[in-house]
Amino acid sequence: MLFISWQFIGFLVVVLACLRVMPTRTSRQGLLLVASAVFYGSHTPWHLLILAAPSLIDFACALRIEDSNDALTRRRWLILSLVSNLGLLAYFKYADFFADSIGALFGVSTVPLGLALPLGISFFTFKTLSYTIDVYRREIPACRSMWRYAMFVSYFPELVAGPIVRASVFLPQMSRALTPSLERATVGLQLILLGVTKKLFVADRLATLVNPVFATPEAYSQFTVASAIVAYSLQIYCDFSGYSDIAIGVSRIIGFDLPENFNMPYLATSITEFWRRWHITLSQWLRDYLYIPLGGNRKGARRMYINLMLTMLLGGLWHGAAWTFVAWGLLHGTGLAVHKLWTTHVSHGRRPFHGVFGWMATYAFVCTAWVFFRAADFATAMTMLRKTVGLEPGGATWVYLPLVLLLPLVVAAHAAGAWIAWREKKTRTAPERWVPAPTFASGVYNHAGRGIALRPHRAAGLYMLLPRPSFISGFVLAVWLIGLFLFSPVHTRPFIYFQF
């Protein structure tokens, strides 16, 4: 059941209508649990067992961890949780990859298992792992209600492709009424519309250029290949952030405030800043549950660089079972290590390349890494890169008009976001600090009906809220919808991150 489909729209309308008339909070929670099972089971029904099995194990392990004061016992229950989750992920996602790699190393042919990858397994595995680890660290109490925990694991808006929501963020919000309201719908619907626009108007349009060029790069000219790389950088951003916008928007209407996942990452002037803006929930997960436990920067410079490399290598492998993803992670790990080395030993904390040069270098590096992320194999990736730098001349030139038209719109949107964020930061009197998403969201609801509000947020990027009600908002909304109808592709494509 795709987010952008009439089937999902009908499903969501029914869920929201039932939430509105349900008499108690408990009944509404039960409805959401059933709705999540229907949503996930609509793809492959028996995969519900794969979702349920680690959930039951983690629920039991967390209770045992909390109830025990013996360090060894607590550690054993944690290990059981880790092994069950990572073992299931490794079996379905990496069994064929490791078998083929070992077979190629020793010159032995292998028979692929041909396993169907359960939808969203990488996301809900990280979500459940964070829960048991947090209980083990005594950062949160164990959830004593199996149904509440099941709802946390299976909550349908973010189940398939994130954001990766932690129990410490989700479970406290279950005390809310979970009754859709006009104020929350005003914000949520605009986020949904923003996500649909990114997906249909930008990502799916650019796929028309990206797919054929990455399939046969040798057939195209230097200009066309470079255009396809830029197009893919926009496609994957608008595709993934569009999904996040829809998930966050749907949740806002239901009554949950999910953490933001993107903050205009292509404005970053360093690779470190890029990872603070891109896939924020994954970046924070890797930092808190991998990089810091490995030692972070507490065990000397050499160990810090090794930890950065290991974290990003595993982050790359998390995205997909292929050596191209490992190479993508290796590139980003190297970039983070080099940037850390530069700021520590060369610039001594100063940022001489913070401006245009830093932005250009960061974007070029990110685009180069995207080539390995998107390419089917190393041969294709290297052909793309050789074409881009002019080492393989020749090929057909294709000027893709939608890319030419969309680039100014994307640049203008980022420029507006950067200017508003700068203005807000300049006028702020209190010291800058991070504001939790639910706190920020409540402020948005309070101002939702007071004209056009452009409200930047450090974790969310730019919010554009239409006035309610007014002729201008109706006109803008009508033009927006007509534009989507006229210029969106006839057939939508699956979200890119569904494969992870």
KAGI-V608111 format. One line per field, one symbol per residue. psi: psi as a letter, one per 40 degrees, with the letter a starting at -180 (. if undefined). burial: + if it has 16 or more other ideal C-beta (glycine too) atoms within 10 Angstrom, else -. A space follows every 50 residues. Layout:
BEGIN
psi=???
burial=???
END
This chain:
BEGIN
psi=hidgidddddddddddddddehdiddddddddddddddddedchdeeddd ddddddddddddddddeiehdddddddddddddddddddddddedddddd dddddefhiihidfhhhhheddddddddddddddddefdiiihehddddd dddehddeddfaihhiddddddeeeidfhhiddddddddddddddddddd dcdddddddddddddgdeeiiddddddddddddddddddddddddddddd ddddeihiiieiggdeeieiddddeedhgdddddddddeddddeebfefi dddddddddddddddddddigiddddddddddddddddddddddedefei gdfdbdddddddddddddddddddididddddddddddeeegiiiihhhh ddddddddddddddddddddddddddehdiihihhiddddddddddedeg ahhhhihdeeahhhhiihiiddddddddddddddddeiidhiiihdede.
burial=+-++---+--++--++--+--+-----++-+++-++++++--+---++-+ +--++-+++-++++++-------+--++-+++-++--++--++--++--- ----------------++++++++++++++++++++---+-++----+++ +++++++++++++++++-+++-++---+-+--++++++++++++++++++ +++++++-++--++--+--+++-+++++++++++++++++++++++++++ +++++++++++++++++++++-++++++++++++++-++++--+------ ---++++++-+++++++++++++++++++++++++++-++---------- --+----++--++-+++++++++++----+++++++++---+--+--+-+ --+--+---+---+--+--++---------------+--++--++--+-- -----+++++++++++++----+------+-------+---++-++++-+
END
